[in-house]
């Protein structure tokens, strides 16, 4: 018998159903983008598949009215949970003028929206960690009750900015949560060729802060970990390093061929633990996700994504002459 | 008006801006209790406290990157790199992040950070405490690079940099810190970024330079005046983006142009200044454009005679100005 684990976390049945809806939306948006890419309609996709549980679970643990985030390029689940819409993601995928992230200037996966307090990201990895620490520093100077949440991949935890940012945040006890989404691969390089430590969270020891590892396929475990880290941050106890362990179910991007560096059996094995499937089963076991709820949900997501795709495909590109704008304040 | 040294002018600008706007804060290595290794932030820690004058861990990318994040929040950080030579670990943050923040977010996010760094040689600093590294950043749209030559300009330009809505690199010549002194207005004087300044009116030859070399050029010009050579001296002040109109006007005025930098010659910003003059002033020129710069060796050595061989000085400039006048 499946035990109800969400009630003790303060989450209602409605909350966890919404959490699942967001995970599934992320998955279905991502799947649609692959289809659009293979159909030649969008040039590029970089995927969230296999990481939706940790992304949505984490975002739900934040105060989505005031906290700041610095998501990395796989965080479709994070940005949807924070308020970006499927339409906005499609506008980004089609690189149209209305894309709120960059107006079609950046590749997909380079998120950012001031209205959502979501910092703009770039392609050189891990540069967002010091930025998130800067938000934490500003919050401390201004005495604002703000938590700054930043994500990255496990390969990125080797970058200097990871170390420099975490060390700064730890010395100054800043309200920062650093979440490493360990999906086992940095493009083709597996975890064991990226780090020699057992867990990415072991690195927290060097900063004198808590480091925890949780199952990234379990949104409730991630929710709990991020909630505790946020409580610590709000109590001026400093940053927390969280490692969420899951598996990248797709190639690195639409331009990658993962059959060169990993076998199908490994991927198939990982798919059995896919958080989207396992969390659905949890909700079914508790009779929260009934057959009718599930089919209604799939239908409404399909309509939402269809409409988003149609809108984005028909939307206009930015004017070519607009490339000269916003180099400096005008 | 009080007489201030170049570094006192810097300190005063910081104190005035911190007093004016609570969003302004300082971060860097040794900037707090110590008041900076050059004493540029002297007294600020006592006046504004440790939360606004922040001693950071020794890690330049974090100093820049954390400052960038705070700037995105809406603060006005002034980050100090202890020496310009040590800014290189922060280049990714400055070029990939600060410079492109407004552009890549389609004007959604901005990055109003000021990054101060002491540069320049002639102080027995050897290879890694003497360099001019402005050319590394001088083809990065989104950045502004300011290199003041006088105490008054240093104060007025630093205040403008802190109030600027975009990232500004502010390079201060460390030999100028205590060597240059002048009367600086007590008023809240803002000197605009992006505008060059004629430091000496003249009609025979034009010298275009920036930073400490302005001082050497002025000294040389005073000597040459006794020989009847009248030099026009333009101080670029902002070296990126360049004040093209001022360059064209100054070059056209005399038709004989000498460009001076302390940086290594090849790839320095002088090449860009020369290109602007070539594009716009060909028929006004009466002589080939001349350049004085550091030699194309990696950086200046420590031993005094070797350092002297590298450095631009008044005598080298005076000689070049005389030859150009006689051309």
HADDOCK unambig.tbl for C-alpha pairs under 7 A between the chains (distance, minus, plus):
assign (segid A and resid 101 and name CA) (segid B and resid 105 and name CA) 6.05 0.50 0.50
assign (segid A and resid 102 and name CA) (segid B and resid 104 and name CA) 5.75 0.50 0.50
assign (segid A and resid 102 and name CA) (segid B and resid 105 and name CA) 4.40 0.50 0.50
assign (segid A and resid 102 and name CA) (segid B and resid 106 and name CA) 5.01 0.50 0.50
assign (segid A and resid 103 and name CA) (segid B and resid 106 and name CA) 5.95 0.50 0.50
assign (segid A and resid 105 and name CA) (segid B and resid 104 and name CA) 6.17 0.50 0.50
assign (segid A and resid 106 and name CA) (segid B and resid 104 and name CA) 6.47 0.50 0.50
assign (segid A and resid 112 and name CA) (segid B and resid 105 and name CA) 6.98 0.50 0.50
assign (segid A and resid 113 and name CA) (segid B and resid 108 and name CA) 6.99 0.50 0.50
assign (segid A and resid 114 and name CA) (segid B and resid 108 and name CA) 6.20 0.50 0.50
assign (segid A and resid 114 and name CA) (segid B and resid 109 and name CA) 6.49 0.50 0.50
assign (segid A and resid 120 and name CA) (segid B and resid 105 and name CA) 6.23 0.50 0.50
assign (segid A and resid 127 and name CA) (segid B and resid 93 and name CA) 6.69 0.50 0.50
assign (segid A and resid 130 and name CA) (segid B and resid 62 and name CA) 5.74 0.50 0.50
assign (segid A and resid 130 and name CA) (segid B and resid 65 and name CA) 4.83 0.50 0.50
assign (segid A and resid 130 and name CA) (segid B and resid 66 and name CA) 4.70 0.50 0.50
assign (segid A and resid 130 and name CA) (segid B and resid 69 and name CA) 6.80 0.50 0.50
assign (segid A and resid 131 and name CA) (segid B and resid 65 and name CA) 5.50 0.50 0.50
assign (segid A and resid 131 and name CA) (segid B and resid 66 and name CA) 5.13 0.50 0.50
assign (segid A and resid 131 and name CA) (segid B and resid 68 and name CA) 5.98 0.50 0.50
assign (segid A and resid 131 and name CA) (segid B and resid 69 and name CA) 3.69 0.50 0.50
assign (segid A and resid 132 and name CA) (segid B and resid 69 and name CA) 6.01 0.50 0.50
assign (segid A and resid 133 and name CA) (segid B and resid 66 and name CA) 5.71 0.50 0.50
assign (segid A and resid 133 and name CA) (segid B and resid 69 and name CA) 6.83 0.50 0.50
assign (segid A and resid 134 and name CA) (segid B and resid 66 and name CA) 4.01 0.50 0.50
assign (segid A and resid 134 and name CA) (segid B and resid 67 and name CA) 5.83 0.50 0.50
assign (segid A and resid 134 and name CA) (segid B and resid 68 and name CA) 6.73 0.50 0.50
assign (segid A and resid 134 and name CA) (segid B and resid 69 and name CA) 4.08 0.50 0.50
assign (segid A and resid 134 and name CA) (segid B and resid 70 and name CA) 4.33 0.50 0.50
assign (segid A and resid 135 and name CA) (segid B and resid 69 and name CA) 5.32 0.50 0.50
assign (segid A and resid 135 and name CA) (segid B and resid 70 and name CA) 5.08 0.50 0.50
assign (segid A and resid 135 and name CA) (segid B and resid 73 and name CA) 6.03 0.50 0.50
assign (segid A and resid 137 and name CA) (segid B and resid 70 and name CA) 6.70 0.50 0.50
assign (segid A and resid 138 and name CA) (segid B and resid 70 and name CA) 5.34 0.50 0.50
assign (segid A and resid 138 and name CA) (segid B and resid 73 and name CA) 6.88 0.50 0.50
assign (segid A and resid 138 and name CA) (segid B and resid 75 and name CA) 6.88 0.50 0.50
assign (segid A and resid 141 and name CA) (segid B and resid 51 and name CA) 6.24 0.50 0.50
assign (segid A and resid 161 and name CA) (segid B and resid 61 and name CA) 6.72 0.50 0.50
assign (segid A and resid 161 and name CA) (segid B and resid 62 and name CA) 6.75 0.50 0.50
assign (segid A and resid 164 and name CA) (segid B and resid 59 and name CA) 6.25 0.50 0.50
assign (segid A and resid 164 and name CA) (segid B and resid 62 and name CA) 5.42 0.50 0.50
assign (segid A and resid 165 and name CA) (segid B and resid 62 and name CA) 5.74 0.50 0.50
assign (segid A and resid 168 and name CA) (segid B and resid 57 and name CA) 6.43 0.50 0.50
assign (segid A and resid 326 and name CA) (segid B and resid 102 and name CA) 6.18 0.50 0.50
assign (segid A and resid 326 and name CA) (segid B and resid 103 and name CA) 5.23 0.50 0.50
assign (segid A and resid 326 and name CA) (segid B and resid 106 and name CA) 6.56 0.50 0.50
assign (segid A and resid 326 and name CA) (segid B and resid 107 and name CA) 5.67 0.50 0.50
assign (segid A and resid 327 and name CA) (segid B and resid 102 and name CA) 6.64 0.50 0.50
assign (segid A and resid 327 and name CA) (segid B and resid 103 and name CA) 5.35 0.50 0.50
assign (segid A and resid 327 and name CA) (segid B and resid 141 and name CA) 6.56 0.50 0.50
assign (segid A and resid 327 and name CA) (segid B and resid 142 and name CA) 5.20 0.50 0.50
assign (segid A and resid 328 and name CA) (segid B and resid 142 and name CA) 5.79 0.50 0.50
assign (segid A and resid 328 and name CA) (segid B and resid 166 and name CA) 6.39 0.50 0.50
assign (segid A and resid 329 and name CA) (segid B and resid 165 and name CA) 6.25 0.50 0.50
assign (segid A and resid 329 and name CA) (segid B and resid 166 and name CA) 6.81 0.50 0.50
